[in-house]
Each structure stands twice: as C-alpha cells, then as structure tokens.
C-alpha cells in the first residue's frame, strides 16, 4: 500500500495523535465489547439493511446497559425491612 506524502505528514501532526489517542479510549473498547459479549464477530443476517438493523439493536442494548449501570440499577442491597417482616409472618 502506497501512502501519499500528505497522508504521511498528517500522521505526524499533533491533531492526528490526539484523535488516535481519543479513539483508543472511546471507540475501540466499545467495538471489542460488542465483539466479545454481543456476538458481533459475524452478523447473523444478510443484506446491508438487515446488518445495519442488527448493529443498531446491539448498540441500543449497549447504551441501555451503560445507562442502567450509571443509575446503579442491579446493585441495590437487600432491604432489611423485608427480611424482618418475613420473620413476623411465621
């Protein structure tokens, strides 16, 4: 693959390095998680519009997962009142 001089000189700029570092932190981990956890190594559907729909559903699920994690969903401690009320029944 032959790279033009302008492309090679662009890779040496500070703006390019900042964009590359930002991509390493923001984008690449999301794609790796989608591949590992959501089965995006291969799409199940064929045709471009179906593949796009499948990718959007997976992305929406990931966004929902992140939203619920930020809100603390699933990490609620067991209420002690419920435990003491269950002993009162017996």
C-alpha positions, 0 to 999 in steps of 0.5 A: 500500500502506497501512502501519499506524502500528505497522508504521511505528514498528517500522521505526524501532526499533533491533531492526528495523535490526539484523535488516535489517542481519543479513539483508543479510549472511546471507540475501540473498547466499545467495538471489542465489547460488542465483539466479545459479549454481543456476538458481533464477530459475524452478523447473523443476517444478510443484506446491508439493511438487515446488518445495519438493523442488527448493529443498531439493536446491539448498540441500543442494548449497549447504551441501555446497559451503560445507562442502567449501570450509571443509575446503579440499577442491579446493585441495590442491597437487600432491604432489611425491612423485608427480611424482618417482616418475613420473620413476623409472618411465621 
